[in-house]
Amino acid sequence: MVDTSVSLSGVRLDNPVIPASGTFGYGYEFAELYDINCLGSLSFKGTTRDPRFGNPTPRIAEADMGLLNAVGLQNPGVEKVIDEELPKLRSVFHKPIVANISGFSIDEYTYLAGRMDEAQGVAIVEVNISCPNVHAGGMSFGTDPRSAYEVTRAVKSATSKPVYMKLTPNVTSISAIAKACEDAGADGISMINTLLAMRIDIKRRRPIIANKTGGLSGPCVLPVAVRMVYEVYEAVKIPIIGMGGVSSAEDVVEMMLAGATAVEVGAANLKDPYASKRIVEALPELMERLGITRLSDIIGGAHNG
């Protein structure tokens, strides 16, 4: 019998598979398809203080082995999330929940963290300082170590729950950003968010996405994500939730060998709503085939050679 359990800052998960924010709604929609309690956890849709309609359409463009999106943090706002969406989720999901928050100022991040500190069922606060689709502050917090330090410190002062800072890959040194977050008291790192990208309609001779640029995700970004997780694992001592192009149990093991303690599944859920379930189900057989008894034993295993 293999052991798939992992621990994130004292929060025990039965397995490391977590649907990524923005790709799984608020969870209860998927509960109509299967019992989502098979998942280790889930990170619900990115939440802002006020309701947001998001960016103009079209918001999606296809790419080889991936897709671009510029949804722009569409959500009903934190009060409605806490009063309506979370109770619906808790009625069908009885495991620890990751609350993804995003703000446009330190005050907003602090307010959101405080509200999530009070929210029943939320075990980890995932702080998005990396969204490339919002034209106000959001991305700048994640591209400068000092700004990342300041927002991390502010969020930590507003909640007693573990804080995981979600980082952008669109920087020169993601390790420097991660280290700044750790120095400010972050309990963990989530990485990576999408890569800034563009597609152009050659017939119309203009960008496909109304926002012009969007975030690239899907299998094409997996090697980039693995490399960045590997680098950050060597720079910090706090846990990492790895993500970026994960679509199979093999990808989960690869990400964990690079240094991830848990793994989020993003674009794969949009292609196949059963993707996360299939990965969870495939893990034990893969572990047996690879001679892995406890999944937690392989975290950072690629650094031992």
N, C-alpha and C positions, 0 to 999 in steps of 0.2 A: 504494500500500500504506500503510495507516494504522498507527500505532504506539499500542497500547493500554497499554503498560507504564508503571508508576509506581514510585516508591521511597519506602519508609517507613523513615526513619532508617538508610539504607544497605541495607535489605532490599529487593531488587528483586522486583517482582511482574509477571508477564506481563500482567495486567490488574487493575483495581481492585476486582473483585467478590469479596467475602468473606462466606460464610454466617455469620450472627451466632450467638453463643453461645446455647445453649438451644433453637435451632431446627433444628439439624443433627446432634444427637447427638454421636457421636465420629467422624462422617464415613464410616466403613466401611459403615454401613447403606445410605447413599445410593450407594455404589460398586456395589451390586447392581443399581442402576437405570441408571447411566451412568458414564463415565470421569470421576471428579471432578477429575482433573488438568487439566481445562479451566478450573478456578477459579483466581483469583489466589492465594488462601490460604483458610483456614477457621479460625474461632474455635470450639474445641470446648466442650462443655457445661461450665458453671461448676463449678469444683472447689473443695472445702473440705478442710480438714485431715482431718476425720473423716467417715465415711459419714453421709449424711443421707437419711431417708425423704421429707422434704419436708412440705408442709402437708396437712391433711386434705382429702378430697374433699367436694363438687365443687370443682375448681380452675379451671375454664374457664367463661366466660360470653361470649356473642356480643354484638356491638354493630354498629350501622350502619357499614360500611366498616372494621371492625376487630374485635378481640376483647380480652377481659380474661383474664389468667392470674395465678394465685397458686400456682405449683408449689412454690416455697420451696427452691430450690437442691438438688433431689433429685440425688444423685450417690453413687458408691461410695467416695469418699474418695481423697486424693491418691496414696497408695501403690498402690492398685489401678489407678488411672488410669495411673500411670507404668509399672507392671509388666505390665498386661494391655491396657488400652485404647489407649495410644499405640503399642505394637508392631503392633496390628491396623491402626491408622490408617496407620502408616508403610509397611505392606506394600502398601497400595493408593494412597497419596498421597505423591508424591515432591517436594513443594514446601514452602516455609516454612510453619510452623504457628504459629497464635496460641493461646497458652495462657491461658484465662480463669480467674482465681482470685478467691475471695471469702473473707473472714475476719470474725471477730467481735472481734478485738483486734489491736493492732499486732504482737504476737508471732506470731499466726497468719499474718498477711500476710507477715511476714518469713520464717517457716518455709516457706510455700508458694512464695515467690519463690526461695528457696534451692534447693528441690527442682526447680523448673522450670528453674533455671539449669543443672542437671546433666542435664536430660532431652534426649535425642537428638531432633533434628527441630524442637524448639521454637525459633522465631526471635524472637518477640515475646511479652512477658508483658503481658497485658491485665488490669488490676486493677479489679475491680468494687467500687466504693465507692458504689453507687447502687441496689442492689436494694431495691424497696419492699415486699417480701413476707416479710421476716425480722424477727422481733421482738427483735433484739439487736444493737446496735452498727452493723450493716452500713450502714444508710442514713445514720446520723448522721455517719459519716466524710465523706460526700459532700455534706452540707448546711452544713458550717461550714468556712470557708477555713483556719483554723488546724489543724483535724483532718485536712483533706485534705493540707495541707502535711506534717504529721507522718507520716502513713502513706506518702506518696510518698517522703519522705526515707528512711524505714525500708526500704521495698522496694528502692529504688535501692542501698542499702548491701548488699543480699543477692544481687544478680544483676548480671552484666555485660551482660545482654541488654537491648535497648530496652524501656522500660517505658511503657505507654500507660494512662492513668488513665481509667476509664469512668465518666462523670458522669451524675447524675440531673437530669432537667429540673424536678424538684419543689423548686425554689429561687427566691429572688427575683432573684439575679444569678448566672447560670451562668458569666459571664465572670470574676467574682471568684474562683470556685472554680478555674476553669481556670488563671488567673494564679497562684494559690497553688501549684498542682501544678507549673507551669513553674518557679516560683521555687525549688521543692524539688528540681528536677533531672529532672522527667518528660521523656521523649523525645517524647511525643505525647499526644494526647487522643482518647478514643473517646466519641462522643456522638450521640444521646441514648439513655438507657435508657427504659423505659416510663413513662407518665404515670399517677399514682395515680388510680384511678377505681372506680366502683361501679355495679352493676346490682341492681335490686330486683324480685323476683317479685311481681307485683301480686295474684296469687291467694293465695299463701302469706303475703304481706305481710312478707317478710323478705329480706335480701340473698341473691342466688343463690349466690355463692361462700361456702364455709364460712369462709374467712378474712375475710369481709365486704368487704374491698377487694382490688383486684388491679391489675396493671399493664396499661394500655391500649396496644395496638400496632396496626399495620395502616395502610392508606392515610390514615385520618382524622388521623394525627399527623404526616404528612409536612410540612405547612406550618409546624408548630411546630418540627420538627427543622431545617428549612432556615433558619428565622429564627435559631435558636440557634447553628447552625454559622456563619452569617454574622457574628453578633456576636462569637463566640469567635475567629474568624479575625482580626478586627481587634484583639483583646486580647492574643494570644500570637504567638510566632514559630515554634512547633513544629508538626509536622504534625497533622492531624485525620483520624480515621476517622469519617466521617459515617454515621448510621443513623437509622431511624425512618420507617416507612411506605414504604420503597423497594420497588417491585415491577415496575419497567420500566427499560429502558436510558435513557429520557428522564429518569427520576427520578435515575439515576446522574449524568447530565450536569448536572442542576439542582443536585444536592448538591455536585458538584465546583466549579461556578461560584460557589456560596456560600462555598467555601473548603476542602472536603474533598479530601484526597489519595487516599484509598481509601474504599470504601463497603461497609457491611455490609447484608446482606439478611436480614430476620428473619421476621416473620409470613408473608410470601409463601411461604416454604418449607413452612409447615404447611398452607397451602391447596393448593399445587401443588409436589410434590417436585422438579419439573424447573425451578422458577422461576429459580434462580441460573444454571443452564445456559442457559436461554432468554435471560437478560439478557446473558450473555457473548457469545452468538452474535449478538445484535441490535446490539451496540455498534459494530462496524466499519461496518455499513451506515448507522447513524445518524450516525456521525462523517463519513462521506463526504457525506451529505445536508446536514450543517451546515457543511461545509468545514473540518473539524478534521483536521489531519494527525497531530499528536501530542497524545494525550489529556492529558498532563501540562501542556501549555501553557495549558489552560483553568482550572487550579486558581486559585480566587479571582477568576476573570474578571469576576464581577458587581460587583466593587469598583472597577473601572477607569473606570466611567462618570461 
